[in-house]
Amino acid sequence: MRGRWKASKPSVIRVPARISPFLRPVLRADLAIVLIAIFLRAWQIEIKPPHFDEGINGWFADQMTANGFYRYDPTNYHGPLHFYAVFLSQTLFGRHVWALRLPAIIAGVLCVWAMLRFRAFFGNPTARVAALAMAVSPAFTFYGRYSIHESWQVLFSMLFLLGILGLWKSGDRRSFFTAASAAVGLVLTKETYILHLGCFALAAGVLWAWQLAVPSRPAQPVARQIWTRDDAVLVAGLSIIVIVFFYSGNFLDFSSLHGLYQTFGAWFKTGVDSAGHGKSSYALGPLNYYWPALMARYEWPALAGLAACARYVWPSDARLRYIAIMAGGALVAYSLIPYKTPWCVISIIWPFYLILGALLSECAEHWKIPILAWAPAVPLLVASMFSTWRLNFINFTDDSEPYVYVQTYDGIFTLTDPLLALAADDPRRYDMGGLILLDSYYPLPWMLGDFTRVGYYKKDSPPPAYDAGFIAVESAREAEIEPHLKVSYYKRQFRLRSGQDKCTAYFAVAFFQDRFDGEPDFRPPAPTESSASSPAPVAPPSN
C-alpha cells in the first residue's frame, strides 16, 4: 500500500573490505600483544629511582626550558631527539618521573607495533612470535622503563628494515619514504647510527656474495623501483632541514652543526678506551662474549634466534638471510667495541626474534602442524616473562642483576623525600639553599631541579660557605665539613649507587624540626640558627 510505513531489516555495521584485513588481527592477537607491552612498561613506572643517565637526560631537557633551545654537545655522543621528546613530555605533564620516562615507554611500545608490521613480508605467525618475544623481553622491558635513547634507536632500525624490505618487494614510494625517515631518525638519536647503517649496507654485499655460492630459495629479486628522482630530491631536502633544525637548536645555534662529525672522534676514543665500561672478564681472543652471556641469562628467545641463524646458511628466503647476516654483523661489531653498557643489548637482539619466528613458522608449514609455530616458543617466552617480572618489579636495584647497571638505590629518597615534602607544603622552600658535596651526584640535579639555590661541588672545588638548608656529602668527609657548620642539623645516611661510598644528608633544624623526631644529630659549639636561612652559593652541575 502506497505511503504505508514499511519495517526495515536491522542495519549491520560492516568494516570496509579494504580495512578489515588490518583491523581483524589488531583487534585480537595483535592488540593483546601491544597491551602486554604497555602494561609491562608503564605499570608502577615510578618505583625505580631515576638512573644516573636519566638524570643527565632530564637535566638536558631542563636546560632547554631555561635557555630556549638545545645546545648540542658532540662529546655527549647522543643526538638531540630524545631530549626534545623529554622536554615536550615535561612541558605538557610536569617534572615527574613518569613524564621523564614517557617518551621511552612510547618508543618501546612502538617497537612492538613495528615488529607486527613484518607480517607483510613473513606472515602473521612470524611477526607475532617476534612481537611477543619483544613485549615480554627482560631487556626491552627494563630499558623501556628508562629515559634513555636506546628504544628510539631500535624503533628507527626496525622502520629502516621495513623500508628496505618494502623497496625490495615492491619498490613503492611509501617504503622509500619510510627508509629515508628512519635513517634520519637514527642520525637524530645516537652516534652509533653509523654502525647500524653500516651493518645494513655490508649485509647486502655479503648476501650477494653468498648467493653466488649457495643460491637463495626463493631468491626474492629486487622489484622495479617506483619512486622517482623528484621523490629523492624531496626526501634529501626534508632530511637536511630536519637534521639542521634539531642539531642547530631550532636554527638558533648553527655553530653546533660541526658536532655532527666531531662526535665520532670523541666516540671512537671512548669506545677504544672503554671508559670504565670494559667487560674484560668476557674476553675470548679478539672477541668478547658479553652479549651472548646476557642472552643466556635473560634473553632465551633471542639466543634461540641467534642459533636459528645457522639455518639461513643453506638455501632459504633471501630476505631472512639478509636479516640474519645483518644481525650477526651487529653482534660482531658490538663484541669488538671495548665500551659495553648492557642497555645496548636491545639494539643487538631484536632481529633474532624475527629469525626465531621465521624458523618456527617454516617448521609449522613444512610439517603442516600450525601449533609448531608456537609450541617450542612457549617455554622460552615463559622464561622471559618470569625474568622480566623478577627484574622489573622485585630486583630493579639489585646489583647482582647484570642489567642493573650504575643504578640509583632507593636510599636516594632518604635525601629527596623530606625536601620535596617540605616544598610541596610550602613552595617558598624551593628557594632554600642546598649543597651537594659529591663527586658523582646525578640524578640529583634533575630530581632537585625545582630548587633554585642548590650548589654542586666536588672535592677539588669546595663551596665558599657551608651552612645551608640541606647538605649531602660522602660520610667519610663529615669530619672535614662539620667544623665549618654553624647551625644544628639532623643527619641521615644513605647510599646513592654501587661503587660509591655511603653518604650523609644534613637537614637544618630551622627548616625540618617538624619532620624529624628527636634531638638534632649535630650541634655546633656556638650555633647561630638564623644563618641556616641564607641560601647556599649556586654552582651549575657539570655533565
N, C-alpha and C positions, 0 to 999 in steps of 0.2 A: 504494500500500500504506500502510495507516494506521500512523503512527508512524515512517515512514521519513524520514530526512533528505533534504531537497529543496534542491538548489542554487538559489541566488537570483541574479538578474542584478546585476552590479556597480551600486552606487548612484552616482548622478550628483549632484554638488553644484550646485544651481541658485541663482542670485541671484534673490531675490523680484522679481516683476514690478514692484512699486511702487518698488523701489530701483534696479533695473538701468538704467533710462534715465539716472540720475545717475551711476552707477558707470562705465558703459561709456566715456563721454568722458574722465572723470577719469583712468582707468587707461591712457589712450592719450595723445592730444594734450595734454589739459589738464595731466596730470601732467608731461609733458615741459616745458611752458612754465613751470610752477611750479619745477621742478628747475633750469632755466636761471636763473631769478630768484634762487634760493637760492645757486647756485654763484657768480654774479657779485657778489652782495652779501656773501658770507661768506668766500670764498677769500682767503687772505693778508690778513685783515682788519687785522692789526697792522702792516703795512708802512708805513702812513701815520701820522706823528706826530699826536697829538691837536690838533685845531684850537683856535683861541682860544675860540670859543663852546662847544666840547666841554669845555674846561677849566672854564668858568664853570658849565655844567650839571652836570658831575661834582662841582664844589665845592658846589653847592647840595644835591646828594644827600648829600654828606659832612656838611653841616650838619644834615640830617635825622637822621643817625646820632648826631651829637653832642648835638643839642637835644631829640630825641624827637619832633619834628614839623616840618612845613614852614611857615615864615612867609612868606606871600605878599607880594611887593613890587610894587605897581602900576606902578612906573617900569621894571620889567623887561619889561613888555608880553607876557609869556608865562604861560599858565595852568600849574597845578601838575601836570598829568597825567604829563608826560614825566619830571619829577623823581621822582615816585613810582615810575615804571617803572624808572628808573636805580637808585634806592635798592633796590628789590626785587632787581634783577639783581645788584648788587654785594653785597648781603647774602647771596644764595644762592651766588654764584660767586667772590666776592672782588674786590678792586680791580685789575682787569686792563683793558687797552684793549678786548679783545673783549667783556668784560662790560659796559663802558661803552656800547658800540655795539650790543649785542644787542637792546635794545628797538626801536631804529630799524630794524635788519635785519628783525625780526619784522613791524613795521608795514609796511615796504616790500614784503615778500613777500605780506602780506595784501592790499595794494593790487592786486597782480596777480591774486590769487584773487578779489577783489571784481570786477575787470574781467570775469572769466569769468562771473560771475553775470548779466551783462547779456544772456546768451544767452536768458533767459526772455522778453525783450522784442524782441530784434533778431536772434536766431538764432545758431548756432554760428560761422559764418564771421566775422561782425562782431565778436563777442566775442573770438575767438581772434586775429584780426589786431590788435585793440586791446591785448589782454593781452600778446602777443609784443612789440609795439612798446614797451610799458611795461617789459617784462622786460629788454630789451636797450638801453633808453634811456641815453645817457650821463649825463643829469641824474639820473634816478631811481636809477641805479646809484651814481653818485658821491656824491650826498647821502643815498642809502640806506645808505651806509657811514659816515655822520656821526652822531654822537649829538646830533641836533637835532630840533626839533619838527615840521618840515615834513611828514615822512612820515605822521605821525598826522593832520595836517590834511587831507591828500589822502585818507587812508583814510576819515575821517568824512564828508568831502564826497561821496565815492563812495557810501557807505552811505546818506547822505541822499537822493541822487538815486535810488538803488534803491528806497528807501521811497516817494518821490514817484511813481515810475513804477508801483509796486505799487498804491498808492492810486488812481492814475489808471486802471489796468487792472481792478482787482477790488475795491478799497475794503476789503480784508481787515484784520483786527486785526494780523496779523504785520507787514504793511507799515507800519501806523500806529506800532507799537512800534519798528520799525527806524528810521523817520524821526525819531521823538522821541529815541531813544537816540543817534542820530548827531548831532542838534542839541546834545545835552548834551555829547557828546564834543568837538564844535567849541568850545563855551564853555570847556571844561577845557583846551584845547590852546593857543590863541593868540588875541590880541585881534582879529586880522583875521577872526574868525568873523563879525563884523558886516558885513564887506564881502561875504563869500561868501553868507551868508544873504540879504543884500540883493539880490545878483545873482539868486539863485533866485526871489525874490519879484518883482523887476522883470521878469524874463524871462516870467513868467506874464502880466503885463499887456501886455507888448509882443506876445506871441504872440496874445493875444485881439484886440488892435487890428489886427494884421497880417492875421489870418484874415478880418476884415471886408472887407479889400480883395482879398486873394488867399487863398481858402479852402484849407485843407489837404486832402490826399488821401492816405490816409484821415484823417478829422477826429479820430478817436480820442476820442469823448465820454467824459467822466469817469463812472466807474462809480458805482452806488449804494454809499454807504459803509456797511460792515457794523459797524465799531467803534461803541461806544456811549459815552454820557456817563460811565458808570462807568469805562470804559477811559481816558477823558480825565482824569478825576479821579485815577485811579491813576497815570497817567503824570506828571501835574503834581506830585503828591506825591513820587514817587520821584525825579523830576528835581531838585526843590528840595533834598531830603535829600542827594543825591549831590553837587550843586554846593556846598552848605554844608559838607559833610564835607571836601571837598578844599580849598576856599578858606579854611576856618577852621582848617586844620592839625589835622584829626581831632577837631574840636569843642573844641580847646584854645586857639584864638586867634580869637575871634569879631570882634575889632576889625579884622581883616584883610578882612572882608567888604566894607568900604567900597571896597576896591580894585577890586571888580567894575565900578564906574562911574568911579572915579578914574583908572583906567588909560587911558581914552580921551583925557583931557586931555593926559597925557604922550605917548601915541602920536600924537595929532594934531600936537603941537608938533614931535616928532621927524620925523614924516613930511613936514611942510611945510619944516622946516629942512634936511632930508636928512642932517644929522649926519655929513657927510663921505662919504656914500654916494650922492650925486647922480651922474647919468650925463649931464651937460650936453652932451657931445660927440655924443650921440644925439638931441638935441632937434630936433624938426620942428614948429615953431609951438607950440601948446599941448600937443601930444602928444610922445611920446618912443618911438622905435622900438628901444629897447634889447632888449626881449623878442623881437620878430621877428628881430633881428640874432643873438641867441643861437640861435634856432631854425634860422636859415640856416646857422650854423656847425656845430651839433651835432645838432639835432633835426629831421631831414628828414621823418620820418613825421608829426610834429606840424605842421610847416609845410605839408605836403600836406593835412593835415586842416583847417588854417586856410583854405587856398584852397578846399577842398571845401565849406566853409560856404556859398559862393555858390549852390550847388545848391539849398539849402533856402530861398532867397528865393522860389522858384517853388513851385507846388503840390507838396506832399510830406507825408510822415508827420509829423503834428503833434508827436509826441514828439521826433523828431530835430530838428525846427525849434526846439523848446524848448531842447534841449541846445545847439544852435548859437548861439542868442541868449544863453543863459546864459554860454557860453564866451567869446563876443565881448564881452559886458559885463564879465567879469572881466579880460580883456586890456586893455580901455579903462581900467578903474578902476586897475589896476596901472600903466598907462602914465602916468596923470595924477598919481600919487603921486610926488613927487620922490625919496623914500627908496627905493633899489633895491639889494637884495643878490641875487646870482644864484641862491641856493637857492630863492627864491620862484618860480622858473620852473616847478617841478613842480606848484605849486598852480594854475598857469595852463594848462598844456598837456595835462593828462590828458583833458579832454573831446574834444580834437581827434583823439585816437586812435580814439574811438568814431565820430566823423564820418567819418574816413577809412575805417574798416572797413565802415560802413554804405553809403557810396557805392560801394566796390568790390563789395560783396555785391549791391547794386542792379544794377550793370552786369552782373555774372555772371548774375543771374536774368533780366534783360531779354534778354540775348543767348543765354541758355541754354548758357553756356560756364562751368562751375564754376571752371575754373582762373583766370578773370578776378578771382576774389575774392582771389587770392594773387599772381599773376604781377607786376602793377605794384608790389606792396608789397615784393617780394623785394629789388630794388636799394636801396630805402630802408632796409630792415631790415639789410641787409649793411653799408651805410654807418654806421648806428647802432652795429652791433656792432664795427666797426673803430674808431670814435671811442671807444667805451666801453673797449675793451681798451687803447688807447693812453693814455687819460686816467687810468684807474683803476690800471693796473699798470706804467706807464712814466713818465708825466709828472705824477704826482699832486702834486708840489710845484713844478711849473714855472709861474712867474708869467705866461708868455706864453699860458697857457690861461685864458680868462676865468672858467671855473668854479673855478679855483684862486684863492681869494679870502681874503686875510688868513690864509693857510695857514702853519702852523708848518713850518719847514725841518727836514731831518734833522740839522742842526747842533745841535739841542737835545740830542741824545743825547750830544754831547761833554760836556755838563754832567751829565746824569742817569745815564748808564750807569755811570760809576765809583761814584757814590753808591749806586745800587741794588745793584750787585755787592758793594760793601763791606758794606752792611746785610744782604744775603742770606747772606753768610758769617758775619756776627756781628750778630745782631739788636740787640745793645746799641747799635750805631751809629745806630739810629733816634733816639737821644737826642742825637746830635751836633748842635752848634749850626750854624746856617747863616744867611747873609744874602743876600737878593735885592734888589739896589740898582738896580732897573729901573723906569721909569715905566709900562711895559706888560709885564706878566710872565705873564699867562695863556698856556698851560695849566699853568704850573709849580705853582700851589697844589694842583691835583689830582694831577699826576704825582708830587709830593713830599709828598702828603698823609699818608703813613705816618711822616714825620719830624716829631717832636713839638716841635722847637725851631728853627723856621725863621722869621726875621723878614723882612717885606716892607716896603721903604721907598722912597719916591720922592725926587726931588732936593730938594724943599722940606721933607722930613722926615727928616733924617739919623739914623742909629742912635746910641744913647748910647755904644756901643763897637763897634769894627770887627773885631777878631780873632774868627775862627770856624773851624769845621772846613772850611767851603767858602763861597765868596762868588761871586756873579755880578754884574757891573757893566758898563755901557757902556764900551767900550775907551777912549773919549775922556776918561773920568773916572779912569783909572788913576793919573795924577799927583795927583789930588785925594785918593784914599783911601790910597795906599801910605805916605805919611808917618805914618799912624795905625797901621800894621801892625807888630806886634812879634814875629811868628814867620815862618818860612820857608814859601814856597808854590810849588807847581808852577802854571804858567799855561797855559791853552789858550784859543784864540779860537774863537768860533762866531757864527753869526747866528740869531736867533730867528725872524724873519719879514721879509717885504718891508716897506719903509718904516721899518725900524728899523736903527740903526747897528750895527756889529759890537760884540759883547760879549766879555768876558773872564771865564773861570771860574778861580777860585783854589782850589786844593786844598791843605790844610795838610799839610806833610810828616809831621807827627806821626801822621797817620791814613793817608796814602796812599803812604808811601815804598816799600811792597811792590808798588804798582800802576803806578808810573811809572818809567821808566828815566832815567838821567842825574841831573845835579845840579839842585837847585831853581832855578827861574827868578827867584825873588825872595828876597832875604835882607835882613833889616833890619840897620841898623848895629849894634845890640846885641840880638840875638834872645833872647827868653825863651820857649823852646819849650813849656813847660808851660802857658802861658796859652791855647794853642790848644784845650785840652780844655774850657775854660769855655764853656758854651752861650751862644749869642748871644741878645740880647733878642728876644722874640717879639711881632710886631705882626700882628693879623688881616688877611688880604688883603681889600682893598676890591673891590666888584663894579664 
